């Protein structure tokens, strides 16, 4: 089993992934008793793909750097999309329509398909993945974007929309802390049924940067290798992810299982962890959120340190960063996007943050609740 591998063995595997950019090396597959699904790409093919992703990252900078919600209309067959519940849902035709700076209506053809697990089973409208063709996005706001995730509404009511807005804020918060994070853009999306021409609703949505593009920005390959533990992660970002998840009260992630975590390979054989998907966090406090019964907390608002242990000096650096960014983090809840939240919800969020700051600035609490409560992994 991967869990029993030594730190050195897994680091060699990660280093091999980084040097060759192959998603799962044959040695690892053989060790796990699994057959490769397809032949690995050549180094030249992988390098070319990473270069293209890096180029897309630069082109898409204008889209993600805008803090103004993009007013846009998604037109597709709503009934068919809502009926796509299986693991192998088909791609469906769709269009995205927006008004450009000159007042012209721009229509961008695309394809969409359902994704996810929990939301796919439990939501009125499923989360989606988009698929753009380059020739259709040239000269549009979507230029440089390929197959991004769309975090769409779950239920068509105002409370659930606040969950989307809260999660959008969390992507902004983490982006303040490190460039090793998903870029995102808030949308104000109108959903139109192509079969009837009728508008279904208008709700907030989030478009997320593709993992491959994020990895290219950071200069390494995306690693689809389960089994990594703290010994395999870059220590500072390991601490940063754990403390950030503690800040927002999120226990719904696992580096080992690659659950709501992505890994990017680094030349030294370590991996850079990237968190995403925060709707089960205590900050969002969604009515559907729950906590794994195996954990020592029973409510999503209860904080629990689930990050891997790192040397104490890494926590010191991370605490310093959070203190340096405190005003900027709080400021996100007072700008134009932050004011989309209900005032009482924004106030409750900042009080939740206040308690976190009391913890990291009290040496005893910081040691007890974070440093000594981290998840220990053996070599």
Secondary structure, 3 states (H helix, E strand, C coil): CHHHCCHHHHHHHHHHHHHHCCCCCHHHHHHCCCCCCCCCCCHHHHHHHHHHHHHHHHHCHHHHHCCCCEEEEEEECHHHHHHCCCCCCCCEEEEEEEECCCCCEEEEEEEEEECCCHHHHHCCCCCEEEECCHHHHCCCCCCCCCCCEEECCCCCCHHHHHHHHHHHHHHHHHHHHCCCCCCEEEEEEEEEECCCCCEEEEEEEEEECCHHHHHHHHCCCEECCCCCCHHHECHHHHHHHHHHHHHHCCCCCECCCCECEEEEECCCCCEEEEECCCCCCCCCCCCCCCCCCCCCCCCCCCCCCCCECCCHHHHHHHHHHHHHCHHHHHHCCCCCCHHHCCHHHHHHHHHHHHHHHHHHCCHHHHHHHHHCCCECCCC
